[in-house]
Amino acid sequence: MGRRREDGSIIHRQRSRREDAPAAEFVAVGLRYGNGPEIFTDIDFDLPAGSFHFLTGASGAGKSSLLSLLYLALRPTRGAIRLFGRDVTAVPRHQLPAVRRRIGVVFQDFRLIDHLSALDNVALPLRVAGITEEEVHRHVPELLTWVGLRDHMDARPETLSGGQKQRVAIARAVISRPDLLLADEPTGNVDDRIAMRLLHLFIELNKLGTTVLIATHSEALIQRFPYPRLHLERGSLYRIPSARDTALVSSPSRGGGRPP
Amino acid sequence: MRLMRADLPVAEDGTGHFLTVMVAVMVFLAALAMAGTFAVHNVVERWNRDVSGTLTIQVMPTPGPIDESNARTEANVARVLEILRVEPGVLRAEALGEDRLKALMEPWLGSPDMIADLPLPRLIDVTINPKDGPDGGLDLAGLARRLSEMVPGVTVDDHRLWLAKLVDLAQGLASLAWSVLALVTAATSVAVIQVTRSSLATHRPVIEVLHLIGAHDDYIARQFAGRAMVLGLMGGSVGLMLAVPALAGVGYLARDIEGGFVPDISLSVPQWVLLLALPVFSGGVAMLTTRLTVLRALSRML
């Protein structure tokens, strides 16, 4: 049997640890690929713990690169990135998994593992963390049912539609109740009804304390859910407060959006 | 719970067949080399057991007419026997009879009738007490000196020289066999490393995903290593199954050879156990090599 996580139940674990430090903080971050031009120059921002932001910008503005920096698939060329108060550019390699387990990612191309069933794909984050099979089989079917894939638990990704794959990817990202949820165009392949349903899932998670950052093109989504935006343009990041924030808060500079 | 989790499709990447065949061939060669070493070892053991605890003393015939010479030689033999019989540590000393001597000479000198008139050296077979060590507590050099002072032309042969050369040969063969084993192990490891590297390249996207959702290197390495161990065990078993009939065949052929130089290639129980452990060994080598290769490669990823 697998090991139990130190803090016991995966659903009812303590949330106190994230109270103070921002979930993510960029300090003068620069990024370039190889010898190419800098994609980011001196990006500074933070995602306060428990906040909800959209990440917008034209195609190629670097939304995916920014997310890659956050989920530790890329290291910045310069500057510091702090996750949960820890400078991850200085964390030794063997401690990265512990940081990554607090982050859930919905990849734009899903990155499901082809030879595993939907259930096994969603179970992966629990299994790599050593959660018992008993708990895996309690939580995973429940979540798959919730995202409307009850009849596809044993299906391999190749037999699923784009929208179904996306929902498997989302389920995998949220199954371990991450402290930080990053999603790259998570509603790109689903119809409006399901997009709204998924957004509500993210909002529910956010209410339970998860910090959420969603990269999206969808103006409809941004209009419908008035959260603040981080907007990427020409290598710089601009914070655009939500309409409601501008109405309520006098200083729009820092401090993320709270659920409306 | 499943015995071996496989999030990585390592079982399906086509490198498995190559590794199994490779390990099978290697274990086959290793089994032959090992069995050869064991057989040589057994032969040397037996030679050692046969000749230690014995001496051969040669009394040269005295010059002169044949009858006179024979009588004097007999007297010399009798004096040597007297000395030997009071020597502590000597269990038994017995002169070889004339018939036996002639029989020994026959291959070189022809029928006994033709050599009736030749003065022959006499041989005395001495058995020494094995309780007191291989030399029976005898001072061999001293004994030889005393005997030759008393009776000129007496030599003592403890078979050491003859045996030493055979032991050298046997040890040479044994080190050759161990070199074969070492080479086979090295070649298997190199093959395993190559297979693992190509497998790592094939599965790189999946490995990245596993890393990003928080898998430790160890979690990933375990899956590769587990697979390699199964392949190593399988290949090893096939190789051993091929080697056993081959060894039995060699044993069967050697059985008909006279002369005692090629004893039956019968192995002792511990030796069989070692041979049967070869697949376990190959499985272990494959597993460890794979694990180290994977961990090394992963440590270069972010």
Interface residues (C-beta under 8 A of the other chain):
Chain A: M1 G2 Y71 L72 A73 L74 R75 R93 H94 L96 P97 A98 R100 R101 V105 R111 I113 D114 H115 L116 D120 L124 P125 R127 V128 A129 E133 R172
Chain B: M1 R5 D7 P9 E12 P205 V206 E208 V209 L210 H211 L212 I213 G214 A215 H216 D217 Y219 S299 L302
